[in-house]
Amino acid sequence: MIGAAVLVVLGWIGYGIWDWRERKLEKQRPRERSERYKQATSSVVDWAKKMAEYQPPKQPKKPEPPASPDSRPASQGGPGQGPAET
């Protein structure tokens, strides 16, 4: 029974060492990207370049509406220049 426990402990120690080495090797390897990921990334980069070069169209200036009698300044007899109230 004690021998089985020792073997289990040694097995876990061996597994821990193996797992540590695998994680260390995994960090050193470059990540493999899927084809779909590469396409998505390149399309986003292309879109960002287009947006950086985008110039919005210039809007034509609106013609000024003709002045109505109500929009004259008060000094020229516009609104508020009625007879003085006493």
HELIX and SHEET records of a PDB file:
HELIX    1   1 ILE A    2  GLN A   28  1                                  27    
HELIX    2   2 GLU A   35  GLU A   53  1                                  19    
HELIX    3   3 PRO A   69  SER A   71  5                                   3    
HELIX    4   4 ALA A   74  GLN A   76  5                                   3    
END                                                                             
